[in-house]
């Protein structure tokens, strides 16, 4: 039940997270530069500049995704009593051993 809840909710939240990550990146970029972030196909930009921009964008996306995934998993555990992600088997075994 917990994994089903987690998967259903995480799909929708994942789309919203992508939008949020893009918005965060664009706002941070505008704070540091007077222009829009360069695209990978901008011929006026160098390889290092494009790769640095892509790395920053990817890092922001990864942090937002991890925060949302963890939050949804925590909510699923609170609602269903089971952890929907990796390590659930180990946690259940540890709880059973602790109960002895």
TORLORO-147449 format. One record per residue (C-alpha): residue in one letter; x, y, z; residue number from 1. Coordinates in steps of 0.1 Angstrom, whole numbers. Layout:
REM TORLORO-147449
<atom><type>A</type><px>X</px><py>Y</py><pz>Z</pz><seq>NUM</seq></atom>
...
This chain:
REM TORLORO-147449
<atom><type>X</type><px>0</px><py>0</py><pz>0</pz><seq>1</seq></atom>
<atom><type>X</type><px>28</px><py>24</py><pz>9</pz><seq>2</seq></atom>
<atom><type>X</type><px>47</px><py>19</py><pz>-23</pz><seq>3</seq></atom>
<atom><type>X</type><px>15</px><py>23</py><pz>-44</pz><seq>4</seq></atom>
<atom><type>X</type><px>7</px><py>56</py><pz>-26</pz><seq>5</seq></atom>
<atom><type>X</type><px>43</px><py>67</py><pz>-30</pz><seq>6</seq></atom>
<atom><type>X</type><px>44</px><py>60</py><pz>-68</pz><seq>7</seq></atom>
<atom><type>X</type><px>10</px><py>77</py><pz>-74</pz><seq>8</seq></atom>
<atom><type>X</type><px>19</px><py>109</py><pz>-56</pz><seq>9</seq></atom>
<atom><type>X</type><px>55</px><py>111</py><pz>-67</pz><seq>10</seq></atom>
<atom><type>X</type><px>46</px><py>111</py><pz>-104</pz><seq>11</seq></atom>
<atom><type>X</type><px>25</px><py>142</py><pz>-101</pz><seq>12</seq></atom>
<atom><type>X</type><px>49</px><py>159</py><pz>-77</pz><seq>13</seq></atom>
<atom><type>X</type><px>78</px><py>151</py><pz>-99</pz><seq>14</seq></atom>
<atom><type>X</type><px>64</px><py>172</py><pz>-127</pz><seq>15</seq></atom>
<atom><type>X</type><px>58</px><py>201</py><pz>-103</pz><seq>16</seq></atom>
<atom><type>X</type><px>93</px><py>196</py><pz>-90</pz><seq>17</seq></atom>
<atom><type>X</type><px>108</px><py>200</py><pz>-125</pz><seq>18</seq></atom>
<atom><type>X</type><px>89</px><py>232</py><pz>-129</pz><seq>19</seq></atom>
<atom><type>X</type><px>100</px><py>244</py><pz>-95</pz><seq>20</seq></atom>
<atom><type>X</type><px>137</px><py>235</py><pz>-102</pz><seq>21</seq></atom>
<atom><type>X</type><px>136</px><py>254</py><pz>-135</pz><seq>22</seq></atom>
<atom><type>X</type><px>121</px><py>284</py><pz>-118</pz><seq>23</seq></atom>
<atom><type>X</type><px>147</px><py>283</py><pz>-91</pz><seq>24</seq></atom>
<atom><type>X</type><px>175</px><py>280</py><pz>-116</pz><seq>25</seq></atom>
<atom><type>X</type><px>163</px><py>309</py><pz>-137</pz><seq>26</seq></atom>
<atom><type>X</type><px>159</px><py>332</py><pz>-107</pz><seq>27</seq></atom>
<atom><type>X</type><px>193</px><py>324</py><pz>-94</pz><seq>28</seq></atom>
<atom><type>X</type><px>208</px><py>329</py><pz>-128</pz><seq>29</seq></atom>
<atom><type>X</type><px>191</px><py>363</py><pz>-132</pz><seq>30</seq></atom>
<atom><type>X</type><px>205</px><py>374</py><pz>-98</pz><seq>31</seq></atom>
<atom><type>X</type><px>240</px><py>366</py><pz>-110</pz><seq>32</seq></atom>
<atom><type>X</type><px>238</px><py>377</py><pz>-146</pz><seq>33</seq></atom>
<atom><type>X</type><px>220</px><py>403</py><pz>-166</pz><seq>34</seq></atom>
<atom><type>X</type><px>209</px><py>379</py><pz>-193</pz><seq>35</seq></atom>
<atom><type>X</type><px>191</px><py>346</py><pz>-197</pz><seq>36</seq></atom>
<atom><type>X</type><px>211</px><py>314</py><pz>-191</pz><seq>37</seq></atom>
<atom><type>X</type><px>227</px><py>302</py><pz>-223</pz><seq>38</seq></atom>
<atom><type>X</type><px>214</px><py>272</py><pz>-241</pz><seq>39</seq></atom>
<atom><type>X</type><px>236</px><py>243</py><pz>-252</pz><seq>40</seq></atom>
<atom><type>X</type><px>231</px><py>254</py><pz>-288</pz><seq>41</seq></atom>
<atom><type>X</type><px>242</px><py>290</py><pz>-284</pz><seq>42</seq></atom>
<atom><type>X</type><px>271</px><py>294</py><pz>-307</pz><seq>43</seq></atom>
<atom><type>X</type><px>284</px><py>325</py><pz>-289</pz><seq>44</seq></atom>
<atom><type>X</type><px>291</px><py>304</py><pz>-258</pz><seq>45</seq></atom>
<atom><type>X</type><px>322</px><py>283</py><pz>-251</pz><seq>46</seq></atom>
<atom><type>X</type><px>321</px><py>246</py><pz>-241</pz><seq>47</seq></atom>
<atom><type>X</type><px>332</px><py>253</py><pz>-205</pz><seq>48</seq></atom>
<atom><type>X</type><px>305</px><py>279</py><pz>-200</pz><seq>49</seq></atom>
<atom><type>X</type><px>278</px><py>257</py><pz>-214</pz><seq>50</seq></atom>
<atom><type>X</type><px>289</px><py>227</py><pz>-192</pz><seq>51</seq></atom>
<atom><type>X</type><px>291</px><py>248</py><pz>-161</pz><seq>52</seq></atom>
<atom><type>X</type><px>256</px><py>261</py><pz>-166</pz><seq>53</seq></atom>
<atom><type>X</type><px>243</px><py>226</py><pz>-173</pz><seq>54</seq></atom>
<atom><type>X</type><px>260</px><py>214</py><pz>-141</pz><seq>55</seq></atom>
<atom><type>X</type><px>244</px><py>241</py><pz>-120</pz><seq>56</seq></atom>
<atom><type>X</type><px>210</px><py>235</py><pz>-135</pz><seq>57</seq></atom>
<atom><type>X</type><px>214</px><py>197</py><pz>-129</pz><seq>58</seq></atom>
<atom><type>X</type><px>225</px><py>202</py><pz>-93</pz><seq>59</seq></atom>
<atom><type>X</type><px>195</px><py>223</py><pz>-85</pz><seq>60</seq></atom>
<atom><type>X</type><px>172</px><py>198</py><pz>-102</pz><seq>61</seq></atom>
<atom><type>X</type><px>188</px><py>169</py><pz>-82</pz><seq>62</seq></atom>
<atom><type>X</type><px>184</px><py>187</py><pz>-49</pz><seq>63</seq></atom>
<atom><type>X</type><px>147</px><py>196</py><pz>-55</pz><seq>64</seq></atom>
<atom><type>X</type><px>140</px><py>160</py><pz>-67</pz><seq>65</seq></atom>
<atom><type>X</type><px>157</px><py>145</py><pz>-36</pz><seq>66</seq></atom>
<atom><type>X</type><px>139</px><py>168</py><pz>-12</pz><seq>67</seq></atom>
<atom><type>X</type><px>105</px><py>160</py><pz>-28</pz><seq>68</seq></atom>
<atom><type>X</type><px>112</px><py>123</py><pz>-30</pz><seq>69</seq></atom>
<atom><type>X</type><px>122</px><py>122</py><pz>7</pz><seq>70</seq></atom>
<atom><type>X</type><px>92</px><py>143</py><pz>17</pz><seq>71</seq></atom>
<atom><type>X</type><px>68</px><py>121</py><pz>-1</pz><seq>72</seq></atom>
<atom><type>X</type><px>84</px><py>89</py><pz>13</pz><seq>73</seq></atom>
<atom><type>X</type><px>81</px><py>103</py><pz>48</pz><seq>74</seq></atom>
<atom><type>X</type><px>45</px><py>113</py><pz>42</pz><seq>75</seq></atom>
<atom><type>X</type><px>38</px><py>78</py><pz>29</pz><seq>76</seq></atom>
<atom><type>X</type><px>53</px><py>62</py><pz>60</pz><seq>77</seq></atom>
<atom><type>X</type><px>32</px><py>85</py><pz>83</pz><seq>78</seq></atom>
<atom><type>X</type><px>0</px><py>76</py><pz>64</pz><seq>79</seq></atom>
<atom><type>X</type><px>6</px><py>39</py><pz>58</pz><seq>80</seq></atom>
<atom><type>X</type><px>31</px><py>29</py><pz>85</pz><seq>81</seq></atom>
<atom><type>X</type><px>57</px><py>15</py><pz>60</pz><seq>82</seq></atom>
<atom><type>X</type><px>86</px><py>30</py><pz>42</pz><seq>83</seq></atom>
<atom><type>X</type><px>80</px><py>29</py><pz>5</pz><seq>84</seq></atom>
<atom><type>X</type><px>116</px><py>31</py><pz>-7</pz><seq>85</seq></atom>
<atom><type>X</type><px>149</px><py>13</py><pz>-4</pz><seq>86</seq></atom>
<atom><type>X</type><px>159</px><py>-1</py><pz>30</pz><seq>87</seq></atom>
<atom><type>X</type><px>123</px><py>-9</py><pz>39</pz><seq>88</seq></atom>
<atom><type>X</type><px>132</px><py>-46</py><pz>43</pz><seq>89</seq></atom>
<atom><type>X</type><px>161</px><py>-38</py><pz>66</pz><seq>90</seq></atom>
<atom><type>X</type><px>141</px><py>-15</py><pz>87</pz><seq>91</seq></atom>
<atom><type>X</type><px>114</px><py>-41</py><pz>92</pz><seq>92</seq></atom>
<atom><type>X</type><px>139</px><py>-67</py><pz>101</pz><seq>93</seq></atom>
<atom><type>X</type><px>156</px><py>-43</py><pz>126</pz><seq>94</seq></atom>
<atom><type>X</type><px>122</px><py>-36</py><pz>142</pz><seq>95</seq></atom>
<atom><type>X</type><px>114</px><py>-73</py><pz>145</pz><seq>96</seq></atom>
<atom><type>X</type><px>148</px><py>-80</py><pz>161</pz><seq>97</seq></atom>
<atom><type>X</type><px>143</px><py>-51</py><pz>185</pz><seq>98</seq></atom>
<atom><type>X</type><px>109</px><py>-64</py><pz>195</pz><seq>99</seq></atom>
<atom><type>X</type><px>124</px><py>-97</py><pz>207</pz><seq>100</seq></atom>
